[in-house]
């Protein structure tokens, strides 16, 4: 109980420093991308992470990497308060950071970039990562890259790929790493079955459902993939969407029929009950907003549930900042930018 009390107090202290509605309004109303970055530097917890960034020259990748360092720092702080079984669940955050950094390097390798030029875009936990990043960025080809990952959990996922290209190879490699993350999530969640973290387990299992439904919809509509390929990158361990459901959905070839079947999952029908352009444009945001409200409720719980809820909310906040930054770049109106945020800036509407 004392351990949970200390952890709860720490989480609330960290949460108190995150963005308020006023901060969102100021960012959305900023006259330019540079002004939005200046506001973040002068008025928010992200200040120290952005201190070396010139607002007039800032670009998305640079800002995204800087903001992500806060998640890693806060994760490492919270891990100190957890017992070993709970640390496995929280290690999902550091694993996700590893995979996102690997994706950056793999895309760079596929497009012929010098990996050393991507060093500043990599964000990972220096304490918990198992990857030798300094060695990895020296890789000059795909075989060397894979060999430099031997001894890490990611090597087995990548060794089966003989080539790396910017199209189909890249998609399959990225989906394989994503599958590894979710397989690990499923394994960890099984250890919490029947415990006090039941609400957290349910929310995370629903995240698997959402990933699967969006993946199948997009795999069919945009990639025209075969059922076997779709299923090979679908995820196990969802809450409502079973393996039998995935098999059935993967076999459907008609888009209208697929939509009707997807809408039958009443918990998630909000993803698909829109006109095509609006559906495709805002599907991920709707899924993230659905989960956002779930994790806001979980922030009222205790222990590892509260800690992981905070980190998920922090991740959504950073996605919102990047959405606003991109909105400034493309000169969207405040209303258009608000439509892309996960946080509801207009709750009265």
Protein Blocks (a to p, Z undefined) as FASTA:
>chain_A
ZZmmmmmmmmmmmmmmmccfklmmmmmmpmbfklmmmmmmmmpmklmmmmmpcfklgcfk
lmmmmmmmmmmmmmmmmmmmpcfklmmmmmmmmmmmmmmmmmmmmmmmmnopafklmmmm
pccdfklpcbdfklmmmpcbfklmmmmmgoiaklmmmmmpmbdcfklmmmmmmmmmmmmm
mmmmmmmmmmmgoiaklmmmmmmmmmmmmmmmmmmmmmmmmnopafklmmmmmcehifkl
cfklmmmmmmpmbfklmmmmmmmmmmlmmmmmccfklmmmmmmmmmmmmmmmmmmmmmmm
ghjllmmmmmmmmmmmmmmmmmmmmmmmnopafklmmmmpmbdcblmZZ
